[in-house]
Amino acid sequence: MTPLEALWDDQAEWSQRTFGSDAERGPVGPIRHLALECAEVEEAWEQWRETSCGGPAMKSMRDNLRTELADCLLLLMDASRRAGVNLDTLVAAAIDKHQRNKARKWPVSTGDTHES
């Protein structure tokens, strides 16, 4: 079992015990929470990027950014599972979507924003 598979299984068990089974709750709650966490990632990134002090303060902000990104991963996993999409299917869909994205013509970046 890979670390990602172990995390998927452990998160699934904990989430269902804590928030209700997949049959009782669908993906909407985690999706709405994910939207909030994405905003927190953006805020953490801005704080980290604007920090020029270095040292422990910068490490703390980098750690906060990693934690917020991890929150997003966990919520995406939870929403996927609650929607009936298992890890293998999610990864296969991500690989397929990545290939389609690579084949698209993307606008030239004008900074640290992305609009598609």
C-alpha beads as a LAMMPS data file, in Angstrom:
LAMMPS data file: protein, C-alpha beads

116 atoms
115 bonds

1 atom types
1 bond types

-500.0 500.0 xlo xhi
-500.0 500.0 ylo yhi
-500.0 500.0 zlo zhi

Masses

1 110.0

Atoms # bond

1 1 1 0.000 0.000 0.000
2 1 1 1.356 3.410 -0.944
3 1 1 1.382 6.334 1.509
4 1 1 -1.370 7.993 -0.543
5 1 1 -3.537 4.861 -0.374
6 1 1 -2.972 4.609 3.370
7 1 1 -3.905 8.270 3.802
8 1 1 -7.018 7.785 1.645
9 1 1 -8.170 4.833 3.773
10 1 1 -7.369 6.475 7.109
11 1 1 -9.032 9.757 6.130
12 1 1 -12.116 7.863 4.916
13 1 1 -12.467 5.960 8.188
14 1 1 -11.980 9.082 10.306
15 1 1 -14.299 11.264 8.221
16 1 1 -17.141 8.754 8.229
17 1 1 -16.781 8.177 11.965
18 1 1 -16.647 11.928 12.626
19 1 1 -19.115 13.370 10.091
20 1 1 -21.283 10.444 9.032
21 1 1 -21.117 7.657 6.514
22 1 1 -20.922 8.234 2.786
23 1 1 -24.521 6.995 2.557
24 1 1 -25.592 9.637 5.084
25 1 1 -23.600 12.553 3.675
26 1 1 -22.589 13.407 0.150
27 1 1 -19.755 15.550 -1.217
28 1 1 -21.360 19.001 -0.845
29 1 1 -20.077 19.710 2.684
30 1 1 -16.450 18.940 1.857
31 1 1 -16.722 20.866 -1.431
32 1 1 -18.012 23.971 0.349
33 1 1 -15.288 23.620 2.985
34 1 1 -12.718 23.211 0.185
35 1 1 -13.728 26.580 -1.259
36 1 1 -13.014 28.190 2.118
37 1 1 -9.675 26.397 2.426
38 1 1 -8.636 27.560 -1.057
39 1 1 -9.083 31.142 0.118
40 1 1 -6.895 30.317 3.130
41 1 1 -4.204 28.923 0.809
42 1 1 -4.232 32.171 -1.139
43 1 1 -3.921 34.193 2.062
44 1 1 -1.111 31.976 3.375
45 1 1 0.728 32.303 0.058
46 1 1 0.457 36.097 0.121
47 1 1 1.766 36.215 3.694
48 1 1 4.668 33.905 2.887
49 1 1 5.542 35.742 -0.324
50 1 1 5.507 39.147 1.366
51 1 1 7.687 38.042 4.276
52 1 1 11.230 39.235 3.904
53 1 1 12.310 38.729 7.501
54 1 1 13.518 35.175 6.953
55 1 1 14.336 32.904 9.867
56 1 1 11.690 31.305 12.084
57 1 1 8.892 33.650 10.983
58 1 1 9.341 32.687 7.346
59 1 1 9.517 28.974 8.228
60 1 1 6.297 29.306 10.217
61 1 1 4.543 30.927 7.266
62 1 1 5.847 28.260 4.873
63 1 1 4.593 25.571 7.253
64 1 1 1.198 27.310 7.392
65 1 1 1.033 27.318 3.574
66 1 1 1.799 23.583 3.504
67 1 1 -0.883 22.934 6.129
68 1 1 -3.515 24.856 4.162
69 1 1 -2.620 22.969 0.980
70 1 1 -2.886 19.691 2.905
71 1 1 -6.360 20.720 4.110
72 1 1 -7.367 21.115 0.459
73 1 1 -6.028 17.674 -0.435
74 1 1 -7.883 16.020 2.446
75 1 1 -11.155 17.743 1.569
76 1 1 -10.788 16.839 -2.113
77 1 1 -10.238 13.208 -1.145
78 1 1 -13.270 13.275 1.160
79 1 1 -15.523 14.886 -1.450
80 1 1 -14.357 12.468 -4.128
81 1 1 -15.010 9.410 -1.998
82 1 1 -18.395 10.734 -0.852
83 1 1 -19.275 11.244 -4.540
84 1 1 -18.446 7.595 -5.247
85 1 1 -15.081 8.236 -6.904
86 1 1 -12.333 5.984 -5.555
87 1 1 -8.644 6.878 -5.469
88 1 1 -7.708 4.936 -8.613
89 1 1 -10.543 6.544 -10.582
90 1 1 -9.667 10.017 -9.280
91 1 1 -6.009 9.600 -10.232
92 1 1 -6.951 8.242 -13.679
93 1 1 -9.288 11.211 -14.227
94 1 1 -6.534 13.605 -13.124
95 1 1 -4.062 12.017 -15.546
96 1 1 -6.607 12.269 -18.361
97 1 1 -7.425 15.897 -17.520
98 1 1 -3.721 16.743 -17.279
99 1 1 -3.156 15.341 -20.774
100 1 1 -6.075 17.398 -22.127
101 1 1 -4.724 20.517 -20.387
102 1 1 -1.297 19.961 -21.937
103 1 1 -2.909 19.815 -25.385
104 1 1 -4.792 23.103 -24.918
105 1 1 -3.561 26.515 -25.967
106 1 1 -3.209 28.616 -22.805
107 1 1 -3.004 32.400 -22.608
108 1 1 0.301 33.943 -21.642
109 1 1 0.541 34.544 -17.907
110 1 1 0.370 38.140 -16.769
111 1 1 1.304 37.563 -13.142
112 1 1 0.339 35.286 -10.295
113 1 1 -3.255 34.833 -11.370
114 1 1 -4.781 32.229 -13.612
115 1 1 -7.863 32.609 -15.668
116 1 1 -8.928 29.946 -18.138

Bonds

1 1 1 2
2 1 2 3
3 1 3 4
4 1 4 5
5 1 5 6
6 1 6 7
7 1 7 8
8 1 8 9
9 1 9 10
10 1 10 11
11 1 11 12
12 1 12 13
13 1 13 14
14 1 14 15
15 1 15 16
16 1 16 17
17 1 17 18
18 1 18 19
19 1 19 20
20 1 20 21
21 1 21 22
22 1 22 23
23 1 23 24
24 1 24 25
25 1 25 26
26 1 26 27
27 1 27 28
28 1 28 29
29 1 29 30
30 1 30 31
31 1 31 32
32 1 32 33
33 1 33 34
34 1 34 35
35 1 35 36
36 1 36 37
37 1 37 38
38 1 38 39
39 1 39 40
40 1 40 41
41 1 41 42
42 1 42 43
43 1 43 44
44 1 44 45
45 1 45 46
46 1 46 47
47 1 47 48
48 1 48 49
49 1 49 50
50 1 50 51
51 1 51 52
52 1 52 53
53 1 53 54
54 1 54 55
55 1 55 56
56 1 56 57
57 1 57 58
58 1 58 59
59 1 59 60
60 1 60 61
61 1 61 62
62 1 62 63
63 1 63 64
64 1 64 65
65 1 65 66
66 1 66 67
67 1 67 68
68 1 68 69
69 1 69 70
70 1 70 71
71 1 71 72
72 1 72 73
73 1 73 74
74 1 74 75
75 1 75 76
76 1 76 77
77 1 77 78
78 1 78 79
79 1 79 80
80 1 80 81
81 1 81 82
82 1 82 83
83 1 83 84
84 1 84 85
85 1 85 86
86 1 86 87
87 1 87 88
88 1 88 89
89 1 89 90
90 1 90 91
91 1 91 92
92 1 92 93
93 1 93 94
94 1 94 95
95 1 95 96
96 1 96 97
97 1 97 98
98 1 98 99
99 1 99 100
100 1 100 101
101 1 101 102
102 1 102 103
103 1 103 104
104 1 104 105
105 1 105 106
106 1 106 107
107 1 107 108
108 1 108 109
109 1 109 110
110 1 110 111
111 1 111 112
112 1 112 113
113 1 113 114
114 1 114 115
115 1 115 116
